[in-house]
Amino acid sequence: MSENRICNLFGIKYPIVQAGMVWCSGWKLASAVSNCGGLGLIGAGSMHPEILEEHIQKTKLATNNPFGVNIPLLYPEIEHLIEIIIKEKIKIVFTSAGSPKKWTSLLHDHGILVAHVVSSAAFAVKSEEAGVDAIVAEGFEAGGHNGREETTTLTLIPSVRKAISLPLIAAGGIATGRAMLATMVLGADGVQIGSRFAISRESSAHENFKNFVVNSSEGDTKLSIKNLTPVRLLRNKFSDLIRDAESHCATNEDLKDILGKGRAKKGIFEGDIDEGELEIGQVASLIDNVLPVAEIMRIILEEYHIELKELQNKSLYQFDNE
């Protein structure tokens, strides 16, 4: 994959990016993915500035390969996070949840590559105009905070590919080599994988959360709180409470009161599977074990190459019989 645009851009072996997920993506997960040839990301969205600095320093000690930091642009302490990223000489930043226009030039001034996460072709175009170096197009299947457009990855990737010329990373519903191949056939140059890495041994998520995901079934996740801030959640007591409130026409203020503060931390990091916010993608139903990152990467890449060869054989067969 040496000629791959994502590999060339980030200096990695495989075009696989580990999503910067809150309460999952600490230094252990990021360094493990980077050590396996992918791009590990520290998820700064759940970190105070001093915690981010600590995780960056630990990642530097744990890997000699490229890694990056994911920053939600609406994060209240973003100025301090940016200062730390510059001070620590981070070379790759993935931004999300906001416009990249404000920060991209500053990051570029310090030699930092910027990739931005979008949920529509329109936002992809705006991000390209803002000067980012790559686009992550995240479909409706993804876990956590999601786009209001509810566009599936199958539709989103070719739409974004048609609209921009930048290197394109597909996200949302990707946990296997087959899915990786499918999105690259649709026009992506690489993939960003969240849920599968969230349920790895190196993930900082609580074991209760990991086991709850492993035991989940098809249809157990739903996009919730659409009027406030769309987020895909695994069904539990809290999500049922939210859906019941929404069905009774709860106001945004009512939903904010129910949501409270720290729900994601309570569920994902502290392991409260009843009252916590369990953010995970639709691929949860495909995840039936907790594996080390090295094994996850091996399985995905092996399946990718097997399916690629099979696809090539199918194409040749069809061509020969026309």
FITI-984864 format. One line per field, with one value per residue: residue number from 1; residue in three letters; z, x, y of N, C-alpha, C in turn. Coordinates in steps of 0.02 Angstrom, whole numbers. Layout:
<rs>
num <- c(NUM_...) .
residu <- c(ALA_...) .
n.Z <- c(Z_...) .
n.X <- c(X_...) .
n.Y <- c(Y_...) .
ca.Z <- c(Z_...) .
ca.X <- c(X_...) .
ca.Y <- c(Y_...) .
c.Z <- c(Z_...) .
c.X <- c(X_...) .
c.Y <- c(Y_...) .
</rs>
This chain:
<rs>
num <- c(1_2_3_4_5_6_7_8_9_10_11_12_13_14_15_16_17_18_19_20_21_22_23_24_25_26_27_28_29_30_31_32_33_34_35_36_37_38_39_40_41_42_43_44_45_46_47_48_49_50_51_52_53_54_55_56_57_58_59_60_61_62_63_64_65_66_67_68_69_70_71_72_73_74_75_76_77_78_79_80_81_82_83_84_85_86_87_88_89_90_91_92_93_94_95_96_97_98_99_100_101_102_103_104_105_106_107_108_109_110_111_112_113_114_115_116_117_118_119_120_121_122_123_124_125_126_127_128_129_130_131_132_133_134_135_136_137_138_139_140_141_142_143_144_145_146_147_148_149_150_151_152_153_154_155_156_157_158_159_160_161_162_163_164_165_166_167_168_169_170_171_172_173_174_175_176_177_178_179_180_181_182_183_184_185_186_187_188_189_190_191_192_193_194_195_196_197_198_199_200_201_202_203_204_205_206_207_208_209_210_211_212_213_214_215_216_217_218_219_220_221_222_223_224_225_226_227_228_229_230_231_232_233_234_235_236_237_238_239_240_241_242_243_244_245_246_247_248_249_250_251_252_253_254_255_256_257_258_259_260_261_262_263_264_265_266_267_268_269_270_271_272_273_274_275_276_277_278_279_280_281_282_283_284_285_286_287_288_289_290_291_292_293_294_295_296_297_298_299_300_301_302_303_304_305_306_307_308_309_310_311_312_313_314_315_316_317_318_319_320_321_322) .
residu <- c(MET_SER_GLU_ASN_ARG_ILE_CYS_ASN_LEU_PHE_GLY_ILE_LYS_TYR_PRO_ILE_VAL_GLN_ALA_GLY_MET_VAL_TRP_CYS_SER_GLY_TRP_LYS_LEU_ALA_SER_ALA_VAL_SER_ASN_CYS_GLY_GLY_LEU_GLY_LEU_ILE_GLY_ALA_GLY_SER_MET_HIS_PRO_GLU_ILE_LEU_GLU_GLU_HIS_ILE_GLN_LYS_THR_LYS_LEU_ALA_THR_ASN_ASN_PRO_PHE_GLY_VAL_ASN_ILE_PRO_LEU_LEU_TYR_PRO_GLU_ILE_GLU_HIS_LEU_ILE_GLU_ILE_ILE_ILE_LYS_GLU_LYS_ILE_LYS_ILE_VAL_PHE_THR_SER_ALA_GLY_SER_PRO_LYS_LYS_TRP_THR_SER_LEU_LEU_HIS_ASP_HIS_GLY_ILE_LEU_VAL_ALA_HIS_VAL_VAL_SER_SER_ALA_ALA_PHE_ALA_VAL_LYS_SER_GLU_GLU_ALA_GLY_VAL_ASP_ALA_ILE_VAL_ALA_GLU_GLY_PHE_GLU_ALA_GLY_GLY_HIS_ASN_GLY_ARG_GLU_GLU_THR_THR_THR_LEU_THR_LEU_ILE_PRO_SER_VAL_ARG_LYS_ALA_ILE_SER_LEU_PRO_LEU_ILE_ALA_ALA_GLY_GLY_ILE_ALA_THR_GLY_ARG_ALA_MET_LEU_ALA_THR_MET_VAL_LEU_GLY_ALA_ASP_GLY_VAL_GLN_ILE_GLY_SER_ARG_PHE_ALA_ILE_SER_ARG_GLU_SER_SER_ALA_HIS_GLU_ASN_PHE_LYS_ASN_PHE_VAL_VAL_ASN_SER_SER_GLU_GLY_ASP_THR_LYS_LEU_SER_ILE_LYS_ASN_LEU_THR_PRO_VAL_ARG_LEU_LEU_ARG_ASN_LYS_PHE_SER_ASP_LEU_ILE_ARG_ASP_ALA_GLU_SER_HIS_CYS_ALA_THR_ASN_GLU_ASP_LEU_LYS_ASP_ILE_LEU_GLY_LYS_GLY_ARG_ALA_LYS_LYS_GLY_ILE_PHE_GLU_GLY_ASP_ILE_ASP_GLU_GLY_GLU_LEU_GLU_ILE_GLY_GLN_VAL_ALA_SER_LEU_ILE_ASP_ASN_VAL_LEU_PRO_VAL_ALA_GLU_ILE_MET_ARG_ILE_ILE_LEU_GLU_GLU_TYR_HIS_ILE_GLU_LEU_LYS_GLU_LEU_GLN_ASN_LYS_SER_LEU_TYR_GLN_PHE_ASP_ASN_GLU) .
n.Z <- c(0_-26_-116_-77_-40_90_170_121_153_295_332_364_375_342_279_390_513_684_769_865_1004_1139_1306_1271_1191_1240_1280_1274_1181_1065_1042_1023_904_815_825_757_627_585_605_757_865_994_1095_1128_1171_1292_1386_1504_1482_1548_1562_1430_1390_1468_1412_1282_1303_1356_1248_1156_1216_1202_1067_912_795_682_760_811_867_912_908_964_897_965_1095_1260_1314_1208_1162_1252_1228_1097_1116_1190_1097_999_1076_1109_988_901_751_677_670_699_673_730_746_720_632_534_494_578_649_565_486_584_639_526_512_606_555_556_504_452_470_439_509_432_392_276_98_71_185_173_59_107_205_129_64_174_190_241_254_231_220_329_303_382_406_442_517_615_784_936_927_791_618_570_450_426_331_254_256_137_43_69_48_-97_-135_-70_-123_-255_-239_-188_-199_-111_-8_52_190_246_363_489_524_494_524_483_363_243_244_242_114_36_56_1_-130_-159_-164_-62_15_125_290_439_596_731_834_835_883_1003_1078_1118_1198_1234_1240_1341_1392_1508_1572_1592_1499_1379_1381_1377_1251_1173_1197_1135_1011_839_791_916_936_923_842_941_1036_937_913_997_1009_899_935_930_1021_1125_1174_1335_1507_1523_1389_1352_1434_1378_1249_1283_1336_1222_1141_1205_1172_1233_1283_1227_1339_1437_1394_1411_1550_1584_1523_1591_1662_1616_1571_1469_1518_1634_1582_1483_1533_1673_1683_1711_1658_1658_1690_1617_1467_1326_1202_1042_882_744_707_821_841_767_836_934_1030_1141_1090_1072_1001_901_852_803_699_619_579_508_401_341_299_213_106_61_18_-79_-176_-210_-263_-374_-447_-473_-555_-666_-710_-748_-850_-942_-987_-1057) .
n.X <- c(41_105_88_-23_-129_-162_-71_48_29_25_132_124_105_-10_-172_-259_-346_-363_-504_-527_-592_-698_-655_-605_-492_-349_-172_-124_-204_-188_-47_-33_-103_-29_96_66_64_-41_-130_-132_-240_-252_-388_-442_-559_-612_-525_-441_-326_-199_-206_-210_-81_-4_-42_5_144_166_128_228_336_296_287_375_322_215_84_-71_-182_-351_-468_-616_-691_-778_-746_-731_-606_-520_-420_-314_-286_-240_-124_-46_-31_46_159_205_245_163_120_9_-161_-329_-482_-649_-829_-867_-815_-668_-601_-553_-439_-353_-254_-165_-119_-57_45_132_179_89_-15_-185_-336_-509_-668_-820_-998_-1065_-1066_-1069_-1011_-886_-835_-827_-731_-621_-601_-562_-435_-390_-297_-343_-496_-615_-750_-893_-1014_-1190_-1196_-1102_-1037_-1068_-1068_-1158_-1200_-1332_-1389_-1405_-1349_-1299_-1145_-1122_-1185_-1130_-987_-958_-1021_-950_-824_-844_-858_-741_-559_-463_-366_-463_-545_-641_-774_-877_-970_-870_-780_-718_-614_-681_-773_-684_-624_-738_-772_-662_-672_-780_-723_-644_-484_-433_-473_-564_-576_-680_-773_-732_-600_-627_-674_-562_-419_-328_-400_-463_-588_-713_-722_-851_-925_-865_-897_-1036_-1058_-1005_-1102_-1212_-1345_-1403_-1479_-1481_-1427_-1467_-1497_-1504_-1575_-1595_-1640_-1566_-1424_-1370_-1337_-1270_-1325_-1307_-1436_-1503_-1553_-1545_-1547_-1674_-1751_-1725_-1781_-1914_-1946_-1929_-2030_-2138_-2135_-2035_-1953_-1802_-1738_-1789_-1732_-1597_-1593_-1619_-1510_-1400_-1236_-1081_-1122_-1073_-945_-984_-1045_-955_-822_-830_-912_-1050_-1181_-1316_-1359_-1273_-1211_-1199_-1100_-1084_-1054_-1158_-1097_-1078_-1148_-1076_-963_-892_-800_-664_-516_-334_-256_-161_-204_-330_-296_-223_-323_-413_-332_-291_-415_-453_-360_-387_-521_-502_-428_-523_-623_-556_-542_-676_-707_-624_-677_-807_-776_-711_-816_-901) .
n.Y <- c(-60_57_161_222_361_406_335_390_526_530_454_317_136_62_109_140_219_249_296_447_424_473_434_312_317_327_341_210_140_220_213_76_51_130_66_-49_-10_69_227_294_385_503_534_686_741_703_747_849_988_960_823_779_819_732_608_623_628_500_422_454_390_260_227_239_273_371_467_544_678_693_823_891_1032_1114_1103_1164_1203_1223_1312_1294_1159_1164_1240_1149_1046_1110_1143_1016_972_897_814_780_816_780_853_892_912_1052_1204_1195_1306_1411_1363_1293_1360_1409_1288_1234_1327_1283_1168_1061_931_927_843_835_794_756_753_765_802_938_999_941_1004_1137_1118_1080_1200_1273_1232_1110_953_826_731_661_564_532_413_381_265_270_273_370_551_617_654_765_740_605_520_372_278_210_290_415_414_401_519_622_595_632_768_826_841_803_686_551_484_352_329_253_119_28_-111_-221_-312_-330_-224_-118_-135_-117_20_80_43_122_246_296_330_274_211_253_185_153_90_-48_-39_21_-83_-158_-233_-136_-20_113_103_45_-123_-171_-99_-142_-279_-271_-220_-325_-421_-369_-352_-356_-204_-147_-22_152_309_448_586_685_816_891_854_747_578_416_280_136_28_49_74_214_262_219_299_425_406_385_509_589_538_588_719_800_951_1037_1085_1000_880_910_918_784_723_781_794_718_592_507_476_409_295_236_245_227_120_106_29_47_180_257_341_253_253_192_114_52_-66_-135_-253_-342_-364_-480_-513_-468_-409_-400_-254_-284_-408_-374_-286_-376_-468_-385_-337_-456_-509_-407_-420_-550_-535_-438_-506_-602_-519_-469_-586_-615_-507_-530_-650_-614_-523_-606_-680_-601) .
ca.Z <- c(0_-22_-158_-49_-24_162_195_102_189_367_344_398_333_320_280_443_567_743_787_930_1041_1209_1359_1245_1152_1277_1251_1262_1118_1010_1028_999_833_778_824_708_560_572_637_820_885_1063_1095_1176_1189_1362_1426_1522_1450_1580_1548_1361_1389_1497_1364_1225_1324_1363_1180_1128_1245_1184_995_870_734_684_793_811_919_888_948_947_895_1012_1162_1295_1328_1147_1156_1291_1194_1039_1143_1208_1035_969_1120_1107_920_868_679_645_710_670_704_720_784_711_571_540_465_628_676_517_467_641_643_469_526_649_520_577_456_480_439_472_505_407_382_213_45_77_235_146_15_150_239_79_54_234_184_275_212_217_244_355_290_431_392_492_557_665_854_963_897_722_577_566_383_429_268_266_228_68_2_84_21_-168_-140_-50_-172_-314_-223_-167_-227_-56_17_85_239_260_432_502_505_468_576_450_301_190_245_220_42_5_56_-44_-197_-166_-176_-5_12_187_335_511_632_801_879_842_927_1070_1113_1117_1265_1249_1250_1411_1412_1564_1551_1589_1434_1326_1382_1357_1177_1147_1204_1101_952_784_807_985_938_891_844_990_1052_872_915_1041_980_879_960_925_1086_1137_1216_1406_1546_1509_1321_1353_1466_1327_1196_1310_1341_1155_1116_1238_1150_1281_1256_1231_1409_1472_1375_1444_1620_1588_1504_1644_1644_1628_1556_1430_1564_1679_1548_1447_1573_1740_1677_1733_1597_1663_1690_1575_1395_1295_1132_1001_815_725_701_887_835_735_882_982_1076_1157_1065_1070_939_850_823_764_637_578_551_459_343_308_265_157_49_36_-19_-138_-225_-232_-305_-437_-482_-498_-610_-723_-734_-783_-911_-990_-1011_-1092) .
ca.X <- c(0_153_66_-86_-125_-163_-7_99_17_39_193_105_110_-76_-218_-308_-343_-404_-542_-513_-655_-696_-651_-577_-431_-292_-106_-114_-237_-156_20_-40_-122_29_147_45_67_-95_-121_-167_-260_-272_-452_-436_-625_-629_-466_-419_-261_-143_-212_-188_-8_21_-52_51_211_168_126_295_379_271_293_416_284_170_19_-102_-230_-417_-495_-681_-679_-822_-722_-725_-537_-483_-359_-261_-268_-199_-59_-9_-15_102_217_230_266_121_123_-55_-221_-396_-531_-719_-880_-860_-781_-595_-572_-520_-377_-310_-195_-118_-88_-12_103_177_196_42_-65_-253_-391_-571_-723_-882_-1052_-1098_-1023_-1066_-960_-822_-813_-808_-669_-568_-589_-528_-365_-370_-256_-381_-565_-646_-822_-921_-1083_-1243_-1186_-1050_-1056_-1057_-1102_-1171_-1228_-1405_-1412_-1420_-1327_-1260_-1078_-1127_-1204_-1088_-920_-955_-1043_-893_-770_-861_-858_-675_-500_-418_-367_-527_-548_-710_-788_-947_-989_-812_-747_-692_-578_-730_-799_-629_-620_-799_-769_-609_-701_-825_-685_-602_-413_-418_-531_-559_-613_-691_-803_-692_-544_-654_-681_-497_-388_-292_-448_-471_-657_-723_-737_-924_-946_-841_-937_-1104_-1056_-995_-1165_-1266_-1372_-1423_-1534_-1478_-1407_-1513_-1478_-1548_-1568_-1583_-1654_-1516_-1359_-1378_-1285_-1290_-1318_-1329_-1495_-1500_-1604_-1540_-1571_-1747_-1778_-1721_-1830_-1981_-1955_-1937_-2096_-2187_-2122_-1995_-1917_-1730_-1719_-1805_-1681_-1534_-1599_-1612_-1442_-1355_-1165_-1039_-1156_-1028_-894_-1016_-1058_-899_-761_-843_-944_-1120_-1216_-1386_-1369_-1223_-1222_-1158_-1090_-1052_-1082_-1201_-1058_-1074_-1175_-1026_-906_-910_-745_-617_-451_-280_-254_-121_-246_-382_-264_-206_-384_-439_-288_-294_-479_-451_-322_-425_-579_-478_-412_-586_-655_-519_-560_-744_-706_-595_-725_-861_-748_-696_-877_-942) .
ca.Y <- c(0_113_216_247_432_415_312_439_588_525_415_255_76_42_166_128_268_234_357_478_416_493_384_249_327_353_328_138_122_257_187_7_54_156_14_-100_18_116_292_300_452_516_569_741_766_687_761_917_999_926_751_771_823_669_554_634_609_427_393_463_339_193_214_282_284_429_465_610_696_714_878_920_1104_1149_1089_1228_1221_1208_1352_1261_1097_1183_1261_1089_1011_1146_1136_947_959_848_824_763_831_769_897_871_950_1124_1225_1194_1367_1453_1337_1257_1400_1409_1222_1229_1369_1244_1106_1009_910_931_807_856_746_786_706_781_827_1011_1015_921_1058_1193_1099_1085_1272_1298_1215_1048_909_765_731_600_566_485_397_375_205_282_282_436_608_599_707_770_719_534_489_312_277_186_347_473_411_423_588_664_585_672_839_851_808_786_618_539_430_332_310_236_52_-9_-150_-281_-303_-323_-155_-75_-141_-88_93_102_37_179_307_316_312_240_205_268_133_172_41_-109_-23_36_-146_-192_-237_-74_35_133_93_-2_-191_-179_-72_-187_-341_-254_-215_-393_-458_-334_-384_-312_-159_-123_48_199_380_479_657_717_888_924_838_677_533_345_248_68_30_33_110_285_277_209_359_477_393_395_582_616_517_631_788_837_1009_1031_1095_938_831_929_899_711_707_800_799_659_528_464_452_362_232_206_243_202_55_104_12_65_253_291_350_201_273_140_113_-4_-127_-169_-320_-385_-371_-533_-528_-414_-433_-351_-215_-319_-460_-340_-263_-434_-496_-338_-335_-521_-513_-358_-447_-607_-511_-402_-556_-631_-469_-468_-648_-606_-459_-563_-700_-579_-494_-659_-711_-552) .
c.Z <- c(0_-64_-133_-25_52_193_181_142_261_383_381_349_303_325_329_499_623_765_857_973_1114_1254_1335_1220_1191_1244_1236_1196_1059_992_1000_924_791_773_774_637_540_602_700_837_959_1061_1148_1201_1260_1409_1442_1492_1482_1569_1477_1356_1415_1446_1303_1244_1331_1295_1147_1153_1220_1110_962_805_739_723_793_869_885_936_923_951_941_1084_1199_1308_1267_1139_1192_1258_1135_1062_1159_1146_1000_1010_1115_1037_887_793_643_693_669_708_687_758_780_645_581_519_516_645_625_498_522_646_586_480_569_620_537_522_489_437_476_458_483_399_318_162_50_127_213_101_56_185_191_67_114_236_219_227_194_247_272_345_333_420_454_539_616_736_877_926_821_684_576_500_381_363_284_232_154_19_9_49_-53_-178_-123_-100_-235_-302_-208_-201_-174_-41_61_128_254_333_440_478_480_526_548_388_242_186_222_144_8_2_10_-117_-211_-175_-118_-16_74_230_405_548_705_844_889_888_997_1112_1102_1187_1284_1258_1324_1434_1467_1537_1548_1522_1378_1323_1360_1281_1146_1147_1170_1037_899_804_877_990_900_894_887_998_989_874_955_1013_963_902_955_991_1085_1187_1288_1442_1530_1439_1315_1383_1416_1273_1220_1315_1273_1126_1147_1227_1202_1247_1261_1303_1451_1458_1407_1517_1629_1574_1560_1619_1658_1613_1517_1475_1610_1646_1521_1492_1643_1740_1703_1671_1600_1654_1645_1502_1358_1220_1094_933_802_719_768_882_801_780_936_1027_1088_1139_1072_1002_884_815_780_697_591_542_495_395_304_268_205_96_19_-8_-81_-194_-253_-279_-373_-479_-511_-558_-673_-754_-775_-849_-964_-1021_-1046_-1167) .
c.X <- c(43_130_0_-79_-124_-98_48_91_41_102_180_107_44_-125_-276_-296_-388_-438_-524_-576_-648_-697_-625_-506_-376_-226_-95_-144_-201_-88_16_-57_-63_85_130_42_9_-80_-164_-182_-278_-337_-454_-504_-645_-571_-458_-348_-203_-145_-191_-112_24_15_-7_121_218_166_194_343_360_276_340_382_239_106_-8_-148_-295_-444_-565_-676_-724_-802_-707_-653_-492_-419_-300_-239_-223_-128_-16_13_45_165_248_250_228_117_57_-112_-283_-445_-602_-764_-870_-825_-706_-562_-530_-450_-329_-248_-142_-82_-39_52_155_191_151_-8_-133_-301_-455_-627_-787_-935_-1091_-1047_-1015_-1013_-891_-793_-789_-742_-610_-550_-553_-455_-343_-334_-292_-450_-582_-721_-854_-995_-1126_-1233_-1140_-1078_-1043_-1095_-1101_-1200_-1303_-1432_-1433_-1404_-1283_-1192_-1079_-1145_-1155_-1021_-917_-976_-986_-836_-781_-850_-789_-619_-451_-418_-429_-524_-621_-717_-862_-965_-932_-777_-714_-652_-624_-757_-746_-623_-679_-794_-715_-631_-747_-789_-642_-530_-391_-480_-513_-605_-618_-712_-761_-632_-566_-660_-618_-469_-355_-338_-455_-543_-661_-741_-812_-951_-927_-884_-1009_-1109_-1050_-1060_-1224_-1286_-1389_-1484_-1533_-1453_-1458_-1483_-1529_-1534_-1558_-1594_-1602_-1447_-1359_-1320_-1312_-1273_-1340_-1386_-1481_-1554_-1605_-1567_-1647_-1781_-1779_-1774_-1901_-1996_-1967_-2006_-2152_-2173_-2085_-1960_-1841_-1705_-1733_-1752_-1614_-1535_-1589_-1540_-1392_-1284_-1129_-1070_-1111_-973_-923_-1024_-996_-838_-771_-883_-1015_-1163_-1291_-1397_-1322_-1245_-1173_-1151_-1053_-1088_-1126_-1163_-1049_-1097_-1127_-966_-924_-853_-703_-547_-397_-280_-216_-162_-301_-354_-248_-268_-411_-398_-290_-359_-481_-417_-357_-483_-559_-462_-475_-624_-622_-535_-630_-745_-678_-643_-780_-837_-738_-759_-924_-939) .
c.Y <- c(63_173_246_319_444_392_363_504_585_484_351_197_56_101_155_178_246_298_381_479_436_433_316_258_363_332_254_117_155_227_116_7_79_104_-41_-72_62_184_294_373_454_556_623_765_751_704_835_925_962_850_736_772_759_612_561_610_533_393_398_410_269_177_263_299_345_416_536_620_716_767_897_996_1144_1138_1155_1250_1213_1249_1320_1196_1112_1203_1200_1051_1044_1137_1067_925_900_864_812_778_816_813_874_920_1026_1140_1225_1259_1407_1429_1308_1296_1401_1342_1212_1270_1333_1175_1047_995_908_889_826_807_782_731_720_806_903_1032_994_975_1118_1179_1102_1158_1303_1277_1151_1002_844_771_662_607_511_474_388_316_216_289_353_490_601_659_706_745_646_499_429_316_257_243_405_471_431_495_636_657_626_746_868_813_785_711_608_476_415_312_295_167_9_-44_-212_-264_-295_-252_-105_-75_-107_-12_119_94_97_245_330_293_273_239_229_220_153_113_-21_-98_-5_-27_-188_-193_-171_-14_50_128_40_-71_-204_-156_-119_-250_-329_-249_-284_-433_-424_-369_-332_-270_-130_-51_90_269_417_553_700_793_927_915_764_633_461_310_176_68_8_74_184_302_267_270_417_467_404_470_612_598_558_705_830_896_995_1040_1033_885_846_909_823_691_722_807_733_593_480_435_398_293_198_196_213_137_49_92_26_140_291_296_304_215_218_139_52_-70_-162_-241_-369_-399_-422_-554_-466_-441_-380_-315_-252_-373_-430_-317_-322_-461_-450_-339_-401_-528_-466_-389_-508_-584_-472_-451_-588_-583_-466_-529_-644_-560_-491_-614_-668_-551_-547_-688_-662_-565) .
</rs>
